[in-house]
Amino acid sequence: MFCYPSSPLSPSPWVANQFGQGPLPVPPSSRISEAPLLRPGQMMQIRNHPLVQKSTRYKDFHQEQKRAVMITWCFGGKQVAITGSWDNWKTIEPSHSLGKDFIIVKMLPFGVYHYQFIVDELRRYAPNLPCEFDESGNAYNILDLQETSSKPACRPAS
């Protein structure tokens, strides 16, 4: 198989051949050779290679169904950020000011997540959103992307 170079300003070899012109000369340096065909045993070896398995898991992770979720803080502050269990509390993401409120939109796979707002460098929770308290009395908001029904505002941890 050969690849013919083309540019947006010149007709492609396919167009040139449609109008009855002969094949275009192609310099040897512009040809791309095909990879040799593999026998079935060789194909299995490649599929079981660790690098291929890792890339398959990576592909599966990114094909996971995600949902856009808007999270709103409406209790004032100058700077508001959010952190949560969706990435094991590794990142603190700034929210965007929208009038008196602060919002952030996240794309998350279905599941249940705990999160907190960081308002002017203090960890807080939104009492108007579903939340629960841990054994130490710390409050966390809950984001349940598996249910569509509404939940009570706050409940103690069980």
C-alpha positions as CSV (number, residue, x, y, z in Angstrom):
1,M,0.0,0.0,0.0
2,F,1.3,3.5,-0.8
3,C,0.4,6.8,0.6
4,Y,0.4,9.7,-1.9
5,P,1.3,13.1,-0.4
6,S,-1.3,15.8,-1.1
7,S,-1.9,19.4,0.0
8,P,-5.1,21.3,0.4
9,L,-4.1,23.4,-2.6
10,S,-3.5,20.6,-5.1
11,P,-5.9,17.8,-6.1
12,S,-5.5,14.5,-4.4
13,P,-4.3,11.5,-6.5
14,W,-7.9,10.1,-6.3
15,V,-9.4,13.2,-7.9
16,A,-6.7,13.3,-10.6
17,N,-7.4,9.6,-11.5
18,Q,-11.1,10.2,-11.6
19,F,-10.6,12.7,-14.5
20,G,-8.7,10.1,-16.6
21,Q,-5.2,11.3,-15.8
22,G,-2.6,8.6,-15.3
23,P,-1.1,7.7,-11.9
24,L,0.9,10.4,-10.3
25,P,4.6,9.7,-9.9
26,V,5.5,9.2,-6.3
27,P,9.0,9.5,-5.0
28,P,10.2,6.4,-3.0
29,S,10.7,8.6,0.1
30,S,7.0,9.3,0.3
31,R,5.9,5.7,0.3
32,I,4.7,4.1,3.6
33,S,5.1,0.4,3.9
34,E,2.5,-1.8,5.6
35,A,3.3,-3.9,8.6
36,P,3.6,-7.6,7.9
37,L,0.6,-9.7,8.7
38,L,0.9,-11.6,12.0
39,R,0.0,-15.3,12.5
40,P,-2.7,-16.0,15.1
41,G,-0.2,-17.1,17.7
42,Q,1.7,-13.9,17.4
43,M,-1.5,-11.9,17.7
44,M,-2.3,-13.5,21.0
45,Q,1.2,-12.7,22.3
46,I,0.6,-9.0,21.5
47,R,-2.9,-8.9,23.0
48,N,-1.5,-10.4,26.3
49,H,1.4,-7.9,26.4
50,P,1.2,-5.8,29.7
51,L,1.4,-2.5,27.8
52,V,-1.6,-3.5,25.7
53,Q,-3.5,-4.5,28.8
54,K,-2.8,-1.2,30.5
55,S,-4.0,0.7,27.4
56,T,-7.2,-1.3,27.3
57,R,-7.9,-0.5,31.0
58,Y,-7.2,3.2,30.2
59,K,-9.6,3.0,27.2
60,D,-12.3,1.4,29.4
61,F,-11.9,4.0,32.1
62,H,-12.5,6.8,29.6
63,Q,-15.5,5.1,28.0
64,E,-17.2,4.9,31.4
65,Q,-20.5,6.8,31.3
66,K,-20.1,10.2,32.9
67,R,-22.6,12.8,33.8
68,A,-22.2,16.6,34.0
69,V,-23.0,17.9,37.5
70,M,-23.2,21.5,38.6
71,I,-22.4,22.1,42.2
72,T,-23.3,25.5,43.7
73,W,-22.2,27.3,46.8
74,C,-24.6,30.1,47.8
75,F,-23.3,31.1,51.3
76,G,-20.9,34.0,50.4
77,G,-17.2,34.2,50.5
78,K,-14.5,35.7,48.3
79,Q,-12.8,32.5,47.1
80,V,-14.6,29.2,46.9
81,A,-13.1,25.9,45.8
82,I,-14.2,22.2,46.0
83,T,-12.5,18.9,46.9
84,G,-14.0,15.5,47.0
85,S,-13.7,11.7,47.0
86,W,-14.1,11.5,43.1
87,D,-10.3,11.7,43.0
88,N,-9.5,10.6,46.6
89,W,-9.3,14.2,47.8
90,K,-6.2,14.9,45.7
91,T,-7.3,18.1,44.0
92,I,-8.8,21.4,45.1
93,E,-10.6,23.0,42.2
94,P,-11.6,26.6,42.1
95,S,-15.3,27.4,41.4
96,H,-16.5,30.3,39.3
97,S,-18.4,33.3,40.6
98,L,-21.9,33.8,39.3
99,G,-23.4,36.8,41.0
100,K,-23.4,36.0,44.7
101,D,-23.1,32.2,44.1
102,F,-20.1,30.1,43.1
103,I,-20.5,27.2,40.7
104,I,-18.4,24.4,39.3
105,V,-19.3,21.8,36.7
106,K,-17.8,18.3,37.0
107,M,-18.0,15.3,34.7
108,L,-18.3,12.3,36.9
109,P,-19.0,8.6,36.5
110,F,-22.1,7.3,38.3
111,G,-21.5,6.7,42.0
112,V,-21.7,8.2,45.4
113,Y,-19.2,11.0,46.3
114,H,-18.4,13.0,49.4
115,Y,-17.1,16.5,49.0
116,Q,-16.4,19.8,50.9
117,F,-16.2,23.4,49.9
118,I,-13.2,25.4,50.8
119,V,-14.4,28.9,51.4
120,D,-11.8,31.6,52.1
121,E,-9.4,28.8,53.1
122,L,-11.8,27.1,55.5
123,R,-13.4,23.7,54.9
124,R,-17.2,24.0,54.9
125,Y,-20.3,22.1,53.7
126,A,-23.5,23.4,52.2
127,P,-26.4,22.8,54.6
128,N,-28.9,23.1,51.8
129,L,-27.4,20.1,50.0
130,P,-27.4,16.4,51.1
131,C,-24.8,15.9,53.7
132,E,-23.6,13.6,56.5
133,F,-21.3,13.9,59.5
134,D,-18.4,11.5,60.3
135,E,-17.6,10.1,63.8
136,S,-15.6,13.3,64.6
137,G,-18.4,15.6,63.7
138,N,-17.0,16.8,60.4
139,A,-19.7,17.5,57.8
140,Y,-19.5,16.4,54.1
141,N,-21.8,17.0,51.3
142,I,-23.0,13.9,49.4
143,L,-23.4,13.6,45.7
144,D,-25.3,10.5,44.7
145,L,-25.3,10.1,40.9
146,Q,-27.2,6.8,41.1
147,E,-30.5,8.2,42.3
148,T,-32.7,10.8,40.9
149,S,-34.9,11.3,43.9
150,S,-34.2,14.1,46.4
151,K,-32.7,13.4,49.8
152,P,-33.2,15.1,53.1
153,A,-30.9,18.1,53.8
154,C,-28.6,16.5,56.4
155,R,-28.5,13.3,58.3
156,P,-26.1,11.8,60.9
157,A,-23.7,9.1,59.8
158,S,-25.1,5.6,60.5
